[in-house]
Amino acid sequence: MRVAIVAGPDPGHAFPAIALSLRLLAAGDEPVLFTGPRWLDAARDAGISVRRLRGLAPRPTDNDADAGARIHDRAAHIATENLPEIGAMLPDLVVSDVLTAGGGMAAERLGLPWVELSPHPLYLPSKALPPIGSGLAPGEGVRGRLRDSILRTMTERDIRRGGRERADARVSIGLPAEEPGPAARLIATLPALEVDRPDWPERTHLVGPLLWEPTDDELPLPPGDAPLVVVAPSTAQTGVASMVETVLEGLAGMGVRVAVSTLDTPPVDLPSWATAGLGRQDTLLAKAAVVVGGGGHGLLAKSLAAGVPIVTIPGGGDQWELANRAARHGASVLVRPLTAEAVGAAVRTVLDDPAFAVAAASAAAGLAEVADPVDILHAAVGD
């Protein structure tokens, strides 16, 4: 089976697409990954056939202050820009990242089935949940259900506007206004981070996190046998600023070792009990007692999949939602606002209370319940 996989360059979306590509390769399929230039060489080195995703550069007419326009209008543009190359590879199927919706639009124009990849929990609105992003648990009792109903009403106007923007973008490239939807959805998260809902969509499958390491190098650890704290600042633009410096201040004198895992240039001035740089996170997590991160899905899922509890310092976007879900599961302590004192106290709480590690281990055990994404892709084309 020949599969075009379309995902933007943000690590939270490109990495799962690369991981899915490798799963397909291992199954004997032929994935071709369309993504931003930053990860093309690394994906190619891993044996994946790659193409540069066109249409990512902002245009003079783009309004990035309008999230709907940014997603829908640019999706239509990306679909048009990449249509010839996707068509030329003669795919049987297109996989489109949920934020890079142009892949699905291109598939529709080519008359091909397509599957949506969500590298996080399902974020479609539900008739029984509070709005996604609120961080709230589903309300209980009459008061709780009334609260959720009021909150949903407050967001319905924005949801309808987004639907109109998607319809207009579709019509602008020759597609019908009403979207038929994907042949299937892959929800690439742990069951512990998902929420039960009575209106779970058909053909929507929980497949577990799709994880990929962008390097084979291992980060050297500080000497000693003190508990290891892995600190990983958010790769998203919405992450908390100056997180590493504040966390190091909060951990000073606690008798821990720290490994700062970063894709970018690490801090220059580090204490003797800390190290920083790019290294495989899976090997770090195998030795970690606790993780401190921004609450982005990639690190959160990787930590829980390894059975390691996490202190979350959420920024914007979906980080607040995810941080609250992890805290409700019992595997995390949420820190907001970030202060040195607060993060130090949170790390100490996790280290001193074994219940957090037990909850993280139970989250990891939930991976036994997920479906195989490759099987779902084959089923989407009738294999």
C-alpha positions, 0 to 999 in steps of 0.5 A, spaced: 500 500 500 502 506 498 500 512 503 502 519 502 502 522 509 501 530 510 503 533 516 506 540 518 513 541 521 511 542 528 515 537 532 508 535 536 505 533 529 511 532 524 514 526 529 508 522 530 507 522 522 514 520 522 513 514 527 507 512 523 511 512 516 516 507 520 510 503 522 508 502 515 515 501 512 516 495 517 509 492 515 512 492 508 508 498 505 510 504 502 509 511 505 511 518 502 512 523 508 510 530 506 512 535 511 517 541 513 524 542 511 526 541 518 525 534 519 526 532 511 533 529 512 532 526 519 526 522 516 530 520 510 536 518 514 531 513 517 529 510 511 522 514 509 521 517 502 520 524 503 517 530 500 517 538 502 510 540 504 509 546 499 504 552 501 507 553 509 510 560 508 505 565 510 502 569 504 501 577 504 493 575 505 494 570 511 491 573 517 495 569 523 491 572 528 485 568 526 486 561 528 480 559 523 483 562 517 490 560 519 487 552 519 482 553 513 484 558 508 491 555 509 489 548 508 486 550 501 492 553 499 496 547 501 491 542 498 492 546 491 500 547 492 501 539 493 496 536 489 500 535 483 506 531 487 501 527 491 497 525 485 504 523 481 506 518 487 499 514 485 497 513 493 492 508 495 491 513 501 492 519 504 493 520 512 492 528 513 494 531 520 488 534 524 492 541 523 494 540 516 487 539 513 490 540 506 492 533 506 485 531 506 482 536 501 487 534 496 485 527 497 478 529 496 480 532 489 484 526 487 478 522 489 482 518 494 480 515 501 483 519 507 485 518 514 485 523 519 491 523 524 490 526 531 497 526 535 493 527 541 486 526 544 480 527 540 478 534 540 471 534 537 466 537 541 461 533 545 454 533 547 456 531 554 463 534 555 465 541 557 468 545 551 475 542 550 481 547 552 477 548 559 481 543 563 474 541 566 472 534 568 465 532 565 460 535 570 456 531 575 449 531 577 444 537 575 449 542 577 455 539 573 451 538 567 448 545 567 455 548 567 457 544 561 451 546 557 452 553 559 459 553 557 458 549 550 453 554 548 458 560 549 462 556 544 457 554 539 458 561 535 465 560 534 464 552 532 459 555 527 464 560 524 469 555 524 464 551 520 463 556 515 470 558 514 472 551 512 466 550 507 468 557 504 475 554 504 473 548 500 468 551 495 474 556 493 478 550 491 472 546 487 470 542 493 463 541 496 461 546 502 459 540 506 465 535 508 464 528 508 469 527 513 475 522 513 474 514 512 477 513 519 481 517 525 487 515 528 487 518 535 494 517 537 494 518 545 494 513 551 487 511 554 489 515 560 488 521 557 482 520 553 475 522 556 469 517 555 463 520 551 457 517 549 458 520 542 464 517 540 464 518 532 464 512 528 471 509 525 475 513 530 480 509 533 485 510 539 491 507 537 496 510 542 502 515 542 506 515 535 513 516 538 519 518 534 526 520 537 530 525 532 537 523 534 540 517 536 545 520 541 545 519 548 545 525 553 551 524 558 548 525 565 551 528 571 555 524 576 552 520 582 546 516 584 541 522 586 534 521 583 534 524 576 529 529 574 528 530 566 526 537 564 523 538 557 521 545 555 515 545 550 517 545 543 510 549 541 510 557 541 505 557 546 509 554 551 511 558 558 517 562 557 524 561 561 522 555 564 528 551 564 532 557 568 526 557 573 526 550 574 533 549 575 532 555 580 527 551 584 531 544 584 537 547 587 539 544 593 534 539 593 539 533 592 537 531 585 540 530 578 537 534 572 537 532 565 535 538 560 532 535 554 532 540 548 531 540 541 534 547 541 541 551 544 541 549 551 542 554 557 550 556 557 550 556 565 549 550 568 550 547 575 554 541 576 548 537 578 545 538 571 546 537 564 543 539 557 542 538 550 539 534 545 539 526 546 534 520 546 528 521 551 526 514 551 533 512 554 533 518 559 526 516 561 528 509 563 532 512 568 528 518 570 524 519 577 520 525 575 519 529 568 518 536 568 515 539 562 510 544 559 504 539 558 504 538 550 502 531 548 508 529 545 512 529 552 506 528 556 504 521 552 512 519 552 513 520 559 506 516 561 508 511 556 514 510 560 511 510 567 514 516 569 510 521 573 510 528 570 510 535 573 506 539 568 507 547 567 502 548 561 502 554 557 497 556 551 493 551 546 491 545 549 497 544 554 492 546 560 487 541 557 492 535 557 495 538 564 489 537 567 487 530 564 494 528 567 493 531 574 486 527 574 489 521 572 493 522 578 500 521 575 501 529 575 502 535 579 500 541 575 504 548 576 501 555 574 503 560 575 510 558 574 515 560 580 521 557 583 518 555 589 512 552 586 516 547 581 520 545 587 515 543 591 511 540 586 517 535 584 518 534 591 511 532 592 512 527 586 518 524 589 516 523 596 509 520 594 509 513 590 502 514 588 504 518 582 509 513 580 503 508 581 498 512 577 503 513 571 505 505 571 497 504 570 497 509 564 502 505 561 499 499 562 493 502 558 497 501 552 495 494 551 488 496 550 490 500 543 488 498 536 494 498 531 494 504 526 497 500 520 491 495 521 486 501 520 489 504 514 489 497 511 482 497 512 480 504 510 482 501 503 479 495 503 485 490 504 
